[in-house]
Each structure stands twice: as C-alpha cells, then as structure tokens.
Amino acid sequence: MEIKEYIKTTFPGLILKPSLYSQWNKGIHFELAKGLYQLKEKTDELNPDYFNAVYDQAITLFNDLFSADDQIFLVTNMYRYRNYKKRSRRKFKVYLHYIKSKDVRLRLTQETLPYMFDDEEELEEKCTSQFSVQCHKQDVRYSTLIKAICNQDFPPAKPRIHNPYNLYEPDVFFINATRNVIFYIYDDRGCEVIASDMETIRPIYEKYADWIDEYCREEIDQRFK
C-alpha cells in the first residue's frame, strides 16, 4: 500500500504536515527537555545537557513506539519553489545518511503536493515534495536521524538534515503501519504522537506523563478518560 492510500484509509482527513495533534483527536503532545534551555546561561554556547535530554527522550519514545517487526513508512516533506531544478538523483540525499541499505533507498518514491503553509504569499510558486519509503526499524539510522531533526534550528549542531531548497526545514514523519501510529518531532522543543486507537498509545501516556506539554495536559487527560 502506498502512503497516500494508507493515510486515507487509516487516518481519514489527515494531512501529513506540522500540527498533527490539532488535526486528530487521538494523540499526545510531548515537550522535550522540560526545565532546561538551549543555551548556556549568560553565553551563546549550546547547552549539551539540554540537547542530550532532547535526544534521549525523543529516541526513547521512538523505541517504545516502533519494534523490529513493525512495517514503517518514513515520510519527508521538502518545501520548495516549483521552478527549482535539480537532477533527480538529488532526491536520494534526503535519505542517503539515514537509510542503511541501497536496495531500500531505491524504493523511495516522490510526489509533488500543494504547499503546506497557506498563510504565506507566493503560494502558487511553492510546493511540497513528499518522499516516502517502506522499511523496518533496523533499516534506519534512527538515532542519527532523530538528532538531526532536533538540531535543525541550531546550525552549529550536527548531524543535520540536507535542505537544498532554503524554505522551511524538512518535516519527517515516522509512521508505524503495523500499530497505526504516527510520530512527528517538529524540532528540539517537542513532538506529537497520534494513533488510530487511543489504547495503542495509552502505555506511553502513562509511562511518560511528566513529559506531556502542560499547555495541552488537561485536554490530553480528558482524551484518555
């Protein structure tokens, strides 16, 4: 099954773009590294304690949501101008460092979609290139990829995600097609988990209750009652 058909069937009406939590009523919004700050006090240096906490929490959630036998869609939205011309092979750079097997990378598919952010000018000149590939957990260097996602707003930090288009940073969605769960880390500040069935994500709601975004806590608690 292709990603478009999977989303249409399992998450009807959902669009793979930022703010999944606000689109779907079965989900959790987590805040990463609560109580810590990105920069060291009184300096412009990155705070390693903060980033290590962010990495650890995001990777921990991923490991709880994805097991070795699960079928996964790895989906990336790249935002670009429609007239941007590059050789087609450059699309593989999106996944070159994060998918271990060349055979898996060769299954990568691409679709051009409307621009995801409709509150901007020049909408007709922009679009979304959506890349997707079916794989398993062991096919992905997920720890490195998760760190790259969390580093996107801090250029000195590495690893980083390749972004040749210079619009918004790419959005990466980890989709568990076996458990019907989508995990989306929007940046170092937090992440969203949605599911077709609330009971699927109840264990992480209970296990990581302290990580829930306080702004959404009351609403999330109500969802699990």
N, C-alpha and C positions, 0 to 999 in steps of 0.2 A: 504493500500500500504506500502511495506517495504521501508526503507531508500534508498537502492540501486536503486530500480525501480524509486523512486521519483526523485533522483538526475539525473538519466539517462534521464528521461522524461522532467524535468523542467530546469535543468542546464546541458545540454549535454556536455560531455567532462571535466566537473569539477571534481577535486579530493578534497575531504574534508581533507585538510591539510593546514598548515600555508601559508600565502600569497595568500588568495583568490582573493584579489584585482588585483594581477598581472595575474591571470588566467581568469578573467571575465571582460568584458568591460563595465559593468553596475554596478558601485559601487562607494563607498566613503571610503576614508581612513581618520580617525579622530585621532588627537593627544590629549591625555588626560592631564589635569593639565598644560597647557602651562604656561611658565614663573615661574614655581615652580620646586623645586628639591627634590629628595627623602630623602636626609639627611639634618639635621640642619646645618647651617653654622658653620664651624670650629669644628664640632663634628661628631661622628659616629652614633648619635641617629637618628632614623627615624623621619621624619618631618610630624607630624599629619595633618598639613594644606594641604600638598601635597596629602596624601592618602585620606583625606576626599574629596578633589576636584576630585580625580580619581574615587572614589566610586560614588559620586553624579552624575558625568557626565555619567559614564557607565550605572548606573541604570536608569537615565533619558532617555537615548537612548533606553534602553530595553523597558521601559514603553511606549514610543512613537511607537515602532515597534510591540509590542505584546499586544493584548487585551484579555479579559477573554474568548471570544468565539472562538478565533483562535485555530486551530489544530497545535500542536507543536511537532517537533522531537527534543529531547535532545540527542546529539551525543557526545561521548567522545572517543578520540584516546588515548590509553595507549601504550607506546612503551616499548618493552621487548625483551629479548633473547628467542629464540624458545624453549630452553630446560628448561625454568623457570617453576617449578612445584609448584602449589598451589591448594588447594582444590577449587572446582568450586564455592562454596558459597562465596568465597572472592570477586568475581566479583561484588557482591551487595554492597560492601563497597564503590565502586565508587559513588554510588547514595544514600547510606544509610542516609546521613545527609541532602540531598538536595531534595529528593522526599518524600513528606509527607505521602503518602498512601502506605501501604504494597501491596495492590492489583495492584497499578501502577508499583511498583518495580518488581513485579513478571512477568510483561510483558517485562522486559528488555531482549534484545537479544544481542548476541555476534557473531562477525565474525572475523576470522583471515585474515589479509591483508598483502601485502608486506610492508616492512619498508618504511616509507615516506621520508627518507632523504638519497638520493642516492649518496651523496658526501663523504660518510664515508667508512671505512674499515669494514670487517666482515659483509657485508650486508646479506649474506646467513644465518648468525647465528641470525639475528634480524628479528622482525616482528612487526606488529601493531595489537593490539587487539582493535577492534572498538565496543563499546557498544552503543545501541540506544534504546530509548523508546518513544512511542507516549503518549502525555499528554496534559494538558491545563496549562495555566499560573498559575492558583490557585493551581495546584498540586506541584509546585516547590517553594522551599525557594530560590527564585532567588536573592534576595538581599544578602543573605549569600553566595551563590554560586559565584556571581559576585565578592564579596570582596575576596573570596578565590582565584579566578583566578588572581586578581590583586596583591595578596600578594605572588605569587609563587616564586619570586626571592629574597624574604626577609624573611628568616626562623623565625626571632623573631615575625613577624606579624601573627596574627590569625584573622579569620579562615584560614585553609589550605586545599588543595585537597590531598586526600590519594594517595600516589605514591609508591607502593611497589617495582617497577622494577629498579629504580635508573638509568634510561637512561634520555631522555628528559622528562620535565614535561608534564603531560597530556594536550591535547588540547580539549577545549569544544566548541561546535558549537550549537547555538540556531537557529533552523530553523522554520520559520513560514510557514507552508504548506498551509495556507489559503491565505496569501498575497504573497507567494513565495519570501520570503526574508531570507537571512542568516546573522546572527550577530555573529561575532567572535572577542573576546577580546584576543589578543595574550599575553599581560601582562599589567603592570601598565602604559606603555608608550602610548598605543593606541589600536585602534580596527578598524575593517573593516565591512562594510555593503555592501552586493551585492543583486541584485534583478533580477528577470526575465524581469521586465519592469522598466525603469528609472523613470517613473511618480510615481511609488509606493513610491520611496524614495526621490522625489523632496521636500516634506514638511520638512524633516529633513535636507536636503541640504540647504534650505533657512533659516530654524529656527536656525541651529547651524553652520552657515558659519564660525564663528570665531574659531571653533574647528577643522576645516579642516587642515590636515597636509600640511604645507606650501610647502614642497618638491613636493607634488602632486597637489597643488591647480590649477595650470594652466591647467593640464590635466583634472582634475575633472570639472572645469568650462566649458571646451570645451564639455565634455560629456553631460552637461545639456543645451547646446545651441540648 
